[in-house]
Amino acid sequence: MFPWLEALVNQYANQHQQHRLHHAHLLYGEQGTGKRALAQSLCEALLCEKSVNMQPCGHCKGCKLNQAGTHPDLMVISDEGSSIGVDAIRAIGDFIVHSAQQGGAKCVIVPNAQRMTVAASNALLKTLEEPNNACYIWLLAPSTANLPATILSRCAKQQVNVVVEPRVLGWLQEHAGEALKYEFSGMYQSQPLLLRHWQENDELEKIQALYQTVYNEQMNTDEQKLVDILTQNSQYIAIFRLFISQYLLHKSYQGLAFDALERCNAQLKQFSEHLVQTPGINMTLALSQLLRVLKQELA
Ligand SMILES: [Zn+2]
């Protein structure tokens, strides 16, 4: 298990040992903190015949089935589309009414639970209202913000966050050492799996290019190169926006006038909203406009 999650695993192990492990859980936290890996590991432990301290043994029949991704008593809801519909959630109800095929517990993971439609949330609520003793449901989400209060009130909520301490830095050195060489990595050390993901996918140079555009003071850049990057992946727009907000915050500490800051923020907001609401928008134009305003106000 990742070093920053060990304390949480112990916490769940204690609850389980004392027979007070909840049946519905929400793990929430930013991308790259290991929510999915944590839920998967806890489910594997619950389905393991010889688990110790909520850690799967890795050798029993249940563990072998999990390693093959074919355990009949673990259900992972697909979050590939932009929303999770009612049919996917109703399938959970069907899944848990039948007794476990391997005779133990049953586990369900719902990644990106914030993508549930209203109908899906209502269906889930019905399932949560009829608790089944041997069934554990793990909802995952970036925050509690976009989940209905009725769902939240029925879950044991746990934030998954990473405090950047020596053990985490050690892990980063080992698994994302290349990423740490880039200046922007400082902003993402609390999302270690995201840094590792960018490193493994050769995305570091692109993100550094976004960072440099903002931090080279001049906002002078090869705009076409920037447009090429921003149009590849919508996540890059969010990253670029974060870099700009952080930079504006930094400038405001240095004495940037409040009205100039407001104008920059308004332009940034307009830029991101346009991109989200108007697919196919002229990115080159939107970007030049944004950079022009920033350059003018920050000069
Ligand atoms: Zn096992």
py3Dmol code that shows the C-alpha trace and the ligand (Angstrom):
import py3Dmol

protein = """\
ATOM      1  CA  MET A   1       0.000   0.000   0.000  1.00  0.00           C
ATOM      2  CA  PHE A   2       1.169   3.564  -0.647  1.00  0.00           C
ATOM      3  CA  PRO A   3       2.868   4.947   2.478  1.00  0.00           C
ATOM      4  CA  TRP A   4       0.385   7.820   2.876  1.00  0.00           C
ATOM      5  CA  LEU A   5      -2.548   5.389   2.991  1.00  0.00           C
ATOM      6  CA  GLU A   6      -1.221   3.053   5.657  1.00  0.00           C
ATOM      7  CA  ALA A   7      -2.817   4.964   8.536  1.00  0.00           C
ATOM      8  CA  LEU A   8      -6.219   4.769   6.828  1.00  0.00           C
ATOM      9  CA  VAL A   9      -5.861   1.038   6.232  1.00  0.00           C
ATOM     10  CA  ASN A  10      -5.112   0.609   9.948  1.00  0.00           C
ATOM     11  CA  GLN A  11      -8.133   2.690  10.838  1.00  0.00           C
ATOM     12  CA  TYR A  12     -10.392   0.470   8.723  1.00  0.00           C
ATOM     13  CA  ALA A  13      -8.694  -2.645  10.129  1.00  0.00           C
ATOM     14  CA  ASN A  14      -9.584  -1.508  13.662  1.00  0.00           C
ATOM     15  CA  GLN A  15     -13.178  -0.821  12.702  1.00  0.00           C
ATOM     16  CA  HIS A  16     -13.445  -4.209  11.036  1.00  0.00           C
ATOM     17  CA  GLN A  17     -11.923  -6.019  13.985  1.00  0.00           C
ATOM     18  CA  GLN A  18     -14.378  -4.331  16.317  1.00  0.00           C
ATOM     19  CA  HIS A  19     -17.273  -5.226  14.005  1.00  0.00           C
ATOM     20  CA  ARG A  20     -18.118  -1.603  13.419  1.00  0.00           C
ATOM     21  CA  LEU A  21     -17.053  -1.221   9.824  1.00  0.00           C
ATOM     22  CA  HIS A  22     -19.785   0.727   8.054  1.00  0.00           C
ATOM     23  CA  HIS A  23     -21.509  -0.720   5.013  1.00  0.00           C
ATOM     24  CA  ALA A  24     -21.510   2.441   2.928  1.00  0.00           C
ATOM     25  CA  HIS A  25     -18.407   4.564   2.540  1.00  0.00           C
ATOM     26  CA  LEU A  26     -17.409   7.680   0.690  1.00  0.00           C
ATOM     27  CA  LEU A  27     -13.706   8.198   0.029  1.00  0.00           C
ATOM     28  CA  TYR A  28     -13.180  11.724  -1.251  1.00  0.00           C
ATOM     29  CA  GLY A  29     -10.090  13.613  -2.258  1.00  0.00           C
ATOM     30  CA  GLU A  30      -8.205  15.029  -5.190  1.00  0.00           C
ATOM     31  CA  GLN A  31      -7.096  13.041  -8.180  1.00  0.00           C
ATOM     32  CA  GLY A  32      -3.873  11.119  -7.656  1.00  0.00           C
ATOM     33  CA  THR A  33      -4.227  10.500  -3.928  1.00  0.00           C
ATOM     34  CA  GLY A  34      -4.981   6.780  -4.282  1.00  0.00           C
ATOM     35  CA  LYS A  35      -8.710   6.568  -3.474  1.00  0.00           C
ATOM     36  CA  ARG A  36      -9.265   3.907  -6.089  1.00  0.00           C
ATOM     37  CA  ALA A  37      -6.283   1.819  -4.983  1.00  0.00           C
ATOM     38  CA  LEU A  38      -7.388   2.102  -1.363  1.00  0.00           C
ATOM     39  CA  ALA A  39     -10.953   0.985  -2.122  1.00  0.00           C
ATOM     40  CA  GLN A  40      -9.690  -1.871  -4.283  1.00  0.00           C
ATOM     41  CA  SER A  41      -7.298  -3.067  -1.583  1.00  0.00           C
ATOM     42  CA  LEU A  42      -9.942  -2.867   1.175  1.00  0.00           C
ATOM     43  CA  CYS A  43     -12.387  -4.823  -0.984  1.00  0.00           C
ATOM     44  CA  GLU A  44      -9.746  -7.438  -1.709  1.00  0.00           C
ATOM     45  CA  ALA A  45      -9.126  -7.734   2.037  1.00  0.00           C
ATOM     46  CA  LEU A  46     -12.846  -8.101   2.731  1.00  0.00           C
ATOM     47  CA  LEU A  47     -13.038 -10.839   0.105  1.00  0.00           C
ATOM     48  CA  CYS A  48      -9.843 -12.567   1.273  1.00  0.00           C
ATOM     49  CA  GLU A  49     -10.114 -15.741   3.343  1.00  0.00           C
ATOM     50  CA  LYS A  50      -7.036 -14.987   5.452  1.00  0.00           C
ATOM     51  CA  SER A  51      -6.662 -11.221   5.480  1.00  0.00           C
ATOM     52  CA  VAL A  52      -4.653  -9.691   8.308  1.00  0.00           C
ATOM     53  CA  ASN A  53      -5.210  -6.046   9.327  1.00  0.00           C
ATOM     54  CA  MET A  54      -7.343  -5.364   6.254  1.00  0.00           C
ATOM     55  CA  GLN A  55      -4.607  -6.513   3.927  1.00  0.00           C
ATOM     56  CA  PRO A  56      -5.301  -9.292   1.441  1.00  0.00           C
ATOM     57  CA  CYS A  57      -3.080 -12.389   1.782  1.00  0.00           C
ATOM     58  CA  GLY A  58      -2.511 -12.547  -1.970  1.00  0.00           C
ATOM     59  CA  HIS A  59      -2.654 -16.354  -2.092  1.00  0.00           C
ATOM     60  CA  CYS A  60      -6.153 -17.604  -1.289  1.00  0.00           C
ATOM     61  CA  LYS A  61      -8.852 -18.347  -3.858  1.00  0.00           C
ATOM     62  CA  GLY A  62     -10.483 -14.948  -3.297  1.00  0.00           C
ATOM     63  CA  CYS A  63      -7.191 -13.128  -3.822  1.00  0.00           C
ATOM     64  CA  LYS A  64      -6.425 -15.156  -6.964  1.00  0.00           C
ATOM     65  CA  LEU A  65      -9.835 -14.246  -8.375  1.00  0.00           C
ATOM     66  CA  ASN A  66      -9.222 -10.581  -7.568  1.00  0.00           C
ATOM     67  CA  GLN A  67      -5.788 -10.645  -9.155  1.00  0.00           C
ATOM     68  CA  ALA A  68      -7.405 -12.000 -12.303  1.00  0.00           C
ATOM     69  CA  GLY A  69     -10.070  -9.284 -12.057  1.00  0.00           C
ATOM     70  CA  THR A  70     -12.811 -11.919 -12.056  1.00  0.00           C
ATOM     71  CA  HIS A  71     -14.029 -12.103  -8.456  1.00  0.00           C
ATOM     72  CA  PRO A  72     -17.793 -12.671  -8.703  1.00  0.00           C
ATOM     73  CA  ASP A  73     -18.412 -10.833  -5.422  1.00  0.00           C
ATOM     74  CA  LEU A  74     -16.700  -7.575  -6.387  1.00  0.00           C
ATOM     75  CA  MET A  75     -18.538  -5.157  -8.633  1.00  0.00           C
ATOM     76  CA  VAL A  76     -16.833  -2.052 -10.009  1.00  0.00           C
ATOM     77  CA  ILE A  77     -19.156   0.408 -11.716  1.00  0.00           C
ATOM     78  CA  SER A  78     -17.829   1.818 -14.981  1.00  0.00           C
ATOM     79  CA  ASP A  79     -17.175   5.551 -14.923  1.00  0.00           C
ATOM     80  CA  GLU A  80     -16.007   5.843 -18.494  1.00  0.00           C
ATOM     81  CA  GLY A  81     -18.842   8.003 -19.774  1.00  0.00           C
ATOM     82  CA  SER A  82     -19.615  11.532 -18.679  1.00  0.00           C
ATOM     83  CA  SER A  83     -22.370  10.294 -16.347  1.00  0.00           C
ATOM     84  CA  ILE A  84     -23.346   7.196 -14.375  1.00  0.00           C
ATOM     85  CA  GLY A  85     -26.897   6.239 -15.228  1.00  0.00           C
ATOM     86  CA  VAL A  86     -29.687   4.609 -13.291  1.00  0.00           C
ATOM     87  CA  ASP A  87     -29.224   1.175 -14.910  1.00  0.00           C
ATOM     88  CA  ALA A  88     -25.665   0.873 -13.639  1.00  0.00           C
ATOM     89  CA  ILE A  89     -26.797   1.726 -10.125  1.00  0.00           C
ATOM     90  CA  ARG A  90     -29.844  -0.585 -10.227  1.00  0.00           C
ATOM     91  CA  ALA A  91     -27.416  -3.374 -11.100  1.00  0.00           C
ATOM     92  CA  ILE A  92     -25.874  -2.860  -7.633  1.00  0.00           C
ATOM     93  CA  GLY A  93     -29.235  -3.638  -6.030  1.00  0.00           C
ATOM     94  CA  ASP A  94     -29.504  -6.833  -8.081  1.00  0.00           C
ATOM     95  CA  PHE A  95     -25.912  -7.746  -7.293  1.00  0.00           C
ATOM     96  CA  ILE A  96     -26.253  -7.487  -3.525  1.00  0.00           C
ATOM     97  CA  VAL A  97     -29.601  -9.239  -3.070  1.00  0.00           C
ATOM     98  CA  HIS A  98     -28.013 -12.505  -4.150  1.00  0.00           C
ATOM     99  CA  SER A  99     -25.791 -14.156  -1.583  1.00  0.00           C
ATOM    100  CA  ALA A 100     -22.066 -14.104  -2.157  1.00  0.00           C
ATOM    101  CA  GLN A 101     -20.878 -16.754  -4.564  1.00  0.00           C
ATOM    102  CA  GLN A 102     -17.714 -17.365  -2.595  1.00  0.00           C
ATOM    103  CA  GLY A 103     -19.646 -17.389   0.687  1.00  0.00           C
ATOM    104  CA  GLY A 104     -18.006 -14.269   2.118  1.00  0.00           C
ATOM    105  CA  ALA A 105     -18.696 -10.565   1.747  1.00  0.00           C
ATOM    106  CA  LYS A 106     -19.769  -8.628  -1.303  1.00  0.00           C
ATOM    107  CA  CYS A 107     -18.155  -5.379  -2.360  1.00  0.00           C
ATOM    108  CA  VAL A 108     -19.073  -2.597  -4.742  1.00  0.00           C
ATOM    109  CA  ILE A 109     -16.884   0.307  -5.901  1.00  0.00           C
ATOM    110  CA  VAL A 110     -18.449   3.365  -7.548  1.00  0.00           C
ATOM    111  CA  PRO A 111     -15.644   5.576  -8.914  1.00  0.00           C
ATOM    112  CA  ASN A 112     -16.518   9.178  -9.752  1.00  0.00           C
ATOM    113  CA  ALA A 113     -19.799   8.891  -7.855  1.00  0.00           C
ATOM    114  CA  GLN A 114     -20.371  12.612  -8.463  1.00  0.00           C
ATOM    115  CA  ARG A 115     -21.195  11.647 -12.055  1.00  0.00           C
ATOM    116  CA  MET A 116     -24.377   9.841 -10.983  1.00  0.00           C
ATOM    117  CA  THR A 117     -27.522  11.249 -12.532  1.00  0.00           C
ATOM    118  CA  VAL A 118     -30.347  12.281 -10.205  1.00  0.00           C
ATOM    119  CA  ALA A 119     -32.196   9.059 -11.027  1.00  0.00           C
ATOM    120  CA  ALA A 120     -29.048   7.041 -10.315  1.00  0.00           C
ATOM    121  CA  SER A 121     -28.578   8.779  -6.937  1.00  0.00           C
ATOM    122  CA  ASN A 122     -32.167   7.990  -6.025  1.00  0.00           C
ATOM    123  CA  ALA A 123     -31.686   4.355  -6.966  1.00  0.00           C
ATOM    124  CA  LEU A 124     -28.521   4.216  -4.877  1.00  0.00           C
ATOM    125  CA  LEU A 125     -30.324   5.777  -1.948  1.00  0.00           C
ATOM    126  CA  LYS A 126     -32.861   2.949  -2.027  1.00  0.00           C
ATOM    127  CA  THR A 127     -30.041   0.427  -1.927  1.00  0.00           C
ATOM    128  CA  LEU A 128     -28.343   2.237   0.961  1.00  0.00           C
ATOM    129  CA  GLU A 129     -31.613   2.323   2.897  1.00  0.00           C
ATOM    130  CA  GLU A 130     -31.805  -1.463   2.873  1.00  0.00           C
ATOM    131  CA  PRO A 131     -28.445  -2.389   4.347  1.00  0.00           C
ATOM    132  CA  ASN A 132     -27.224  -5.863   3.774  1.00  0.00           C
ATOM    133  CA  ASN A 133     -24.890  -7.109   6.464  1.00  0.00           C
ATOM    134  CA  ALA A 134     -22.277  -8.689   4.306  1.00  0.00           C
ATOM    135  CA  CYS A 135     -22.176  -5.996   1.667  1.00  0.00           C
ATOM    136  CA  TYR A 136     -19.816  -3.031   1.498  1.00  0.00           C
ATOM    137  CA  ILE A 137     -20.219  -0.136  -0.910  1.00  0.00           C
ATOM    138  CA  TRP A 138     -17.374   2.315  -1.565  1.00  0.00           C
ATOM    139  CA  LEU A 139     -18.201   5.551  -3.343  1.00  0.00           C
ATOM    140  CA  LEU A 140     -15.280   7.602  -4.649  1.00  0.00           C
ATOM    141  CA  ALA A 141     -15.414  11.312  -5.500  1.00  0.00           C
ATOM    142  CA  PRO A 142     -13.108  14.353  -5.683  1.00  0.00           C
ATOM    143  CA  SER A 143     -15.105  16.117  -2.953  1.00  0.00           C
ATOM    144  CA  THR A 144     -18.412  15.954  -1.127  1.00  0.00           C
ATOM    145  CA  ALA A 145     -19.656  18.974  -3.066  1.00  0.00           C
ATOM    146  CA  ASN A 146     -21.530  17.334  -5.907  1.00  0.00           C
ATOM    147  CA  LEU A 147     -23.214  14.512  -4.068  1.00  0.00           C
ATOM    148  CA  PRO A 148     -26.757  14.772  -2.685  1.00  0.00           C
ATOM    149  CA  ALA A 149     -27.045  15.320   1.061  1.00  0.00           C
ATOM    150  CA  THR A 150     -29.257  12.235   1.308  1.00  0.00           C
ATOM    151  CA  ILE A 151     -26.427  10.050  -0.005  1.00  0.00           C
ATOM    152  CA  LEU A 152     -23.810  11.797   2.141  1.00  0.00           C
ATOM    153  CA  SER A 153     -25.846  11.270   5.290  1.00  0.00           C
ATOM    154  CA  ARG A 154     -25.849   7.506   4.717  1.00  0.00           C
ATOM    155  CA  CYS A 155     -22.112   7.132   4.150  1.00  0.00           C
ATOM    156  CA  ALA A 156     -19.134   7.039   6.443  1.00  0.00           C
ATOM    157  CA  LYS A 157     -17.151   9.876   4.894  1.00  0.00           C
ATOM    158  CA  GLN A 158     -13.386   9.812   4.770  1.00  0.00           C
ATOM    159  CA  GLN A 159     -11.127  12.340   3.126  1.00  0.00           C
ATOM    160  CA  VAL A 160      -8.092  10.896   1.386  1.00  0.00           C
ATOM    161  CA  ASN A 161      -5.387  13.526   1.308  1.00  0.00           C
ATOM    162  CA  VAL A 162      -1.635  13.399   1.160  1.00  0.00           C
ATOM    163  CA  VAL A 163       0.515  15.283   3.614  1.00  0.00           C
ATOM    164  CA  VAL A 164       3.859  15.774   1.910  1.00  0.00           C
ATOM    165  CA  GLU A 165       6.251  14.374   4.487  1.00  0.00           C
ATOM    166  CA  PRO A 166       9.600  12.601   4.080  1.00  0.00           C
ATOM    167  CA  ARG A 167       8.058   9.196   3.376  1.00  0.00           C
ATOM    168  CA  VAL A 168       5.921  10.658   0.598  1.00  0.00           C
ATOM    169  CA  LEU A 169       8.911  12.485  -0.863  1.00  0.00           C
ATOM    170  CA  GLY A 170      10.841   9.225  -0.719  1.00  0.00           C
ATOM    171  CA  TRP A 171       8.068   7.491  -2.631  1.00  0.00           C
ATOM    172  CA  LEU A 172       8.001  10.322  -5.182  1.00  0.00           C
ATOM    173  CA  GLN A 173      11.790  10.127  -5.636  1.00  0.00           C
ATOM    174  CA  GLU A 174      11.472   6.451  -6.352  1.00  0.00           C
ATOM    175  CA  HIS A 175       8.387   6.455  -8.556  1.00  0.00           C
ATOM    176  CA  ALA A 176       8.182   9.929 -10.049  1.00  0.00           C
ATOM    177  CA  GLY A 177      11.785  11.121  -9.814  1.00  0.00           C
ATOM    178  CA  GLU A 178      11.724  12.533 -13.328  1.00  0.00           C
ATOM    179  CA  ALA A 179       8.599  14.584 -12.529  1.00  0.00           C
ATOM    180  CA  LEU A 180      10.241  16.086  -9.436  1.00  0.00           C
ATOM    181  CA  LYS A 181      12.862  17.726 -11.658  1.00  0.00           C
ATOM    182  CA  TYR A 182      10.198  20.005 -13.124  1.00  0.00           C
ATOM    183  CA  GLU A 183       9.371  23.233 -11.334  1.00  0.00           C
ATOM    184  CA  PHE A 184       5.618  22.711 -11.514  1.00  0.00           C
ATOM    185  CA  SER A 185       5.846  19.432  -9.564  1.00  0.00           C
ATOM    186  CA  GLY A 186       5.909  21.408  -6.299  1.00  0.00           C
ATOM    187  CA  MET A 187       2.231  22.205  -6.809  1.00  0.00           C
ATOM    188  CA  TYR A 188       1.327  18.556  -7.263  1.00  0.00           C
ATOM    189  CA  GLN A 189       3.330  16.729  -4.606  1.00  0.00           C
ATOM    190  CA  SER A 190       0.143  16.094  -2.668  1.00  0.00           C
ATOM    191  CA  GLN A 191      -1.154  14.192  -5.710  1.00  0.00           C
ATOM    192  CA  PRO A 192       1.700  11.708  -6.049  1.00  0.00           C
ATOM    193  CA  LEU A 193      -0.079   9.251  -8.337  1.00  0.00           C
ATOM    194  CA  LEU A 194      -0.884  12.071 -10.745  1.00  0.00           C
ATOM    195  CA  LEU A 195       2.807  13.003 -10.988  1.00  0.00           C
ATOM    196  CA  ARG A 196       3.656   9.354 -11.586  1.00  0.00           C
ATOM    197  CA  HIS A 197       0.921   9.128 -14.223  1.00  0.00           C
ATOM    198  CA  TRP A 198       2.263  12.178 -16.074  1.00  0.00           C
ATOM    199  CA  GLN A 199       5.756  10.762 -15.945  1.00  0.00           C
ATOM    200  CA  GLU A 200       4.648   7.382 -17.275  1.00  0.00           C
ATOM    201  CA  ASN A 201       2.637   9.011 -20.054  1.00  0.00           C
ATOM    202  CA  ASP A 202       5.372  11.417 -21.151  1.00  0.00           C
ATOM    203  CA  GLU A 203       3.262  14.439 -20.277  1.00  0.00           C
ATOM    204  CA  LEU A 204       5.815  16.307 -18.164  1.00  0.00           C
ATOM    205  CA  GLU A 205       7.196  18.480 -20.980  1.00  0.00           C
ATOM    206  CA  LYS A 206       3.737  19.634 -21.994  1.00  0.00           C
ATOM    207  CA  ILE A 207       2.774  20.588 -18.459  1.00  0.00           C
ATOM    208  CA  GLN A 208       6.085  22.368 -17.978  1.00  0.00           C
ATOM    209  CA  ALA A 209       5.363  24.365 -21.155  1.00  0.00           C
ATOM    210  CA  LEU A 210       2.044  25.500 -19.636  1.00  0.00           C
ATOM    211  CA  TYR A 211       3.818  26.409 -16.406  1.00  0.00           C
ATOM    212  CA  GLN A 212       6.575  28.361 -18.135  1.00  0.00           C
ATOM    213  CA  THR A 213       4.114  30.377 -20.162  1.00  0.00           C
ATOM    214  CA  VAL A 214       2.631  31.692 -16.950  1.00  0.00           C
ATOM    215  CA  TYR A 215       5.762  31.991 -14.883  1.00  0.00           C
ATOM    216  CA  ASN A 216       8.137  33.565 -17.380  1.00  0.00           C
ATOM    217  CA  GLU A 217       6.509  36.902 -16.470  1.00  0.00           C
ATOM    218  CA  GLN A 218       6.140  38.030 -20.058  1.00  0.00           C
ATOM    219  CA  MET A 219       3.390  35.678 -21.176  1.00  0.00           C
ATOM    220  CA  ASN A 220       5.461  35.626 -24.356  1.00  0.00           C
ATOM    221  CA  THR A 221       5.167  32.240 -25.806  1.00  0.00           C
ATOM    222  CA  ASP A 222       4.706  30.204 -28.923  1.00  0.00           C
ATOM    223  CA  GLU A 223       0.925  30.475 -28.849  1.00  0.00           C
ATOM    224  CA  GLN A 224       0.419  27.791 -31.457  1.00  0.00           C
ATOM    225  CA  LYS A 225       2.395  25.316 -29.370  1.00  0.00           C
ATOM    226  CA  LEU A 226       0.254  26.204 -26.376  1.00  0.00           C
ATOM    227  CA  VAL A 227      -2.947  25.788 -28.370  1.00  0.00           C
ATOM    228  CA  ASP A 228      -1.738  22.370 -29.540  1.00  0.00           C
ATOM    229  CA  ILE A 229      -1.246  21.301 -25.939  1.00  0.00           C
ATOM    230  CA  LEU A 230      -4.490  22.760 -24.583  1.00  0.00           C
ATOM    231  CA  THR A 231      -6.616  21.156 -27.278  1.00  0.00           C
ATOM    232  CA  GLN A 232      -5.175  17.677 -26.643  1.00  0.00           C
ATOM    233  CA  ASN A 233      -6.798  17.082 -23.317  1.00  0.00           C
ATOM    234  CA  SER A 234      -9.352  19.034 -21.323  1.00  0.00           C
ATOM    235  CA  GLN A 235      -7.347  18.366 -18.166  1.00  0.00           C
ATOM    236  CA  TYR A 236      -4.600  20.625 -19.519  1.00  0.00           C
ATOM    237  CA  ILE A 237      -6.998  23.568 -19.502  1.00  0.00           C
ATOM    238  CA  ALA A 238      -7.683  22.969 -15.794  1.00  0.00           C
ATOM    239  CA  ILE A 239      -3.944  22.725 -15.103  1.00  0.00           C
ATOM    240  CA  PHE A 240      -3.237  25.909 -17.052  1.00  0.00           C
ATOM    241  CA  ARG A 241      -5.988  27.662 -15.150  1.00  0.00           C
ATOM    242  CA  LEU A 242      -4.537  26.519 -11.816  1.00  0.00           C
ATOM    243  CA  PHE A 243      -1.083  27.814 -12.787  1.00  0.00           C
ATOM    244  CA  ILE A 244      -2.546  31.205 -13.684  1.00  0.00           C
ATOM    245  CA  SER A 245      -4.611  31.450 -10.473  1.00  0.00           C
ATOM    246  CA  GLN A 246      -1.586  30.559  -8.367  1.00  0.00           C
ATOM    247  CA  TYR A 247       0.501  33.084 -10.225  1.00  0.00           C
ATOM    248  CA  LEU A 248      -2.115  35.807  -9.730  1.00  0.00           C
ATOM    249  CA  LEU A 249      -2.223  34.996  -6.031  1.00  0.00           C
ATOM    250  CA  HIS A 250       1.542  35.301  -5.888  1.00  0.00           C
ATOM    251  CA  LYS A 251       1.382  38.664  -7.716  1.00  0.00           C
ATOM    252  CA  SER A 252      -1.293  39.923  -5.349  1.00  0.00           C
ATOM    253  CA  TYR A 253       1.008  39.202  -2.389  1.00  0.00           C
ATOM    254  CA  GLN A 254       3.617  41.227  -4.218  1.00  0.00           C
ATOM    255  CA  GLY A 255       1.257  44.175  -4.384  1.00  0.00           C
ATOM    256  CA  LEU A 256      -0.701  43.765  -7.611  1.00  0.00           C
ATOM    257  CA  ALA A 257      -3.605  46.231  -7.488  1.00  0.00           C
ATOM    258  CA  PHE A 258      -6.942  44.720  -6.577  1.00  0.00           C
ATOM    259  CA  ASP A 259      -8.763  45.953  -9.693  1.00  0.00           C
ATOM    260  CA  ALA A 260      -6.016  44.569 -11.948  1.00  0.00           C
ATOM    261  CA  LEU A 261      -6.328  41.240 -10.151  1.00  0.00           C
ATOM    262  CA  GLU A 262     -10.097  41.331 -10.646  1.00  0.00           C
ATOM    263  CA  ARG A 263      -9.720  41.971 -14.371  1.00  0.00           C
ATOM    264  CA  CYS A 264      -7.279  39.074 -14.711  1.00  0.00           C
ATOM    265  CA  ASN A 265      -9.525  36.717 -12.785  1.00  0.00           C
ATOM    266  CA  ALA A 266     -12.565  37.768 -14.811  1.00  0.00           C
ATOM    267  CA  GLN A 267     -10.687  37.117 -18.046  1.00  0.00           C
ATOM    268  CA  LEU A 268      -9.497  33.750 -16.768  1.00  0.00           C
ATOM    269  CA  LYS A 269     -13.025  32.789 -15.781  1.00  0.00           C
ATOM    270  CA  GLN A 270     -14.351  33.837 -19.170  1.00  0.00           C
ATOM    271  CA  PHE A 271     -11.618  31.848 -20.915  1.00  0.00           C
ATOM    272  CA  SER A 272     -12.399  28.611 -19.045  1.00  0.00           C
ATOM    273  CA  GLU A 273     -16.164  29.021 -19.286  1.00  0.00           C
ATOM    274  CA  HIS A 274     -16.022  29.634 -23.017  1.00  0.00           C
ATOM    275  CA  LEU A 275     -13.957  26.517 -23.517  1.00  0.00           C
ATOM    276  CA  VAL A 276     -16.314  24.371 -21.502  1.00  0.00           C
ATOM    277  CA  GLN A 277     -19.542  25.759 -22.923  1.00  0.00           C
ATOM    278  CA  THR A 278     -18.517  26.187 -26.530  1.00  0.00           C
ATOM    279  CA  PRO A 279     -16.845  23.111 -27.916  1.00  0.00           C
ATOM    280  CA  GLY A 280     -15.056  23.938 -31.144  1.00  0.00           C
ATOM    281  CA  ILE A 281     -14.434  27.487 -29.968  1.00  0.00           C
ATOM    282  CA  ASN A 282     -11.467  29.180 -31.583  1.00  0.00           C
ATOM    283  CA  MET A 283      -8.860  28.297 -28.991  1.00  0.00           C
ATOM    284  CA  THR A 284      -6.181  30.430 -30.630  1.00  0.00           C
ATOM    285  CA  LEU A 285      -8.348  33.519 -30.341  1.00  0.00           C
ATOM    286  CA  ALA A 286      -9.482  32.790 -26.778  1.00  0.00           C
ATOM    287  CA  LEU A 287      -5.924  32.179 -25.664  1.00  0.00           C
ATOM    288  CA  SER A 288      -4.472  35.314 -27.298  1.00  0.00           C
ATOM    289  CA  GLN A 289      -7.168  37.359 -25.635  1.00  0.00           C
ATOM    290  CA  LEU A 290      -6.393  35.877 -22.233  1.00  0.00           C
ATOM    291  CA  LEU A 291      -2.634  36.307 -22.588  1.00  0.00           C
ATOM    292  CA  ARG A 292      -3.068  39.880 -23.816  1.00  0.00           C
ATOM    293  CA  VAL A 293      -5.097  40.870 -20.769  1.00  0.00           C
ATOM    294  CA  LEU A 294      -2.693  39.155 -18.367  1.00  0.00           C
ATOM    295  CA  LYS A 295       0.317  40.777 -19.971  1.00  0.00           C
ATOM    296  CA  GLN A 296      -1.279  44.202 -19.902  1.00  0.00           C
ATOM    297  CA  GLU A 297      -2.427  43.967 -16.272  1.00  0.00           C
ATOM    298  CA  LEU A 298       0.724  42.361 -14.937  1.00  0.00           C
ATOM    299  CA  ALA A 299       3.122  44.700 -16.746  1.00  0.00           C
TER     300      ALA A 299
END
"""
ligand_1 = """\
1
ZN
Zn -6.410 -13.896 0.375
"""
view = py3Dmol.view(width=600, height=400)
view.addModel(protein, "pdb")
view.setStyle({"model": 0}, {"cartoon": {"style": "trace"}})
view.addModel(ligand_1, "xyz")
view.setStyle({"model": 1}, {"stick": {}})
view.zoomTo()
view.show()
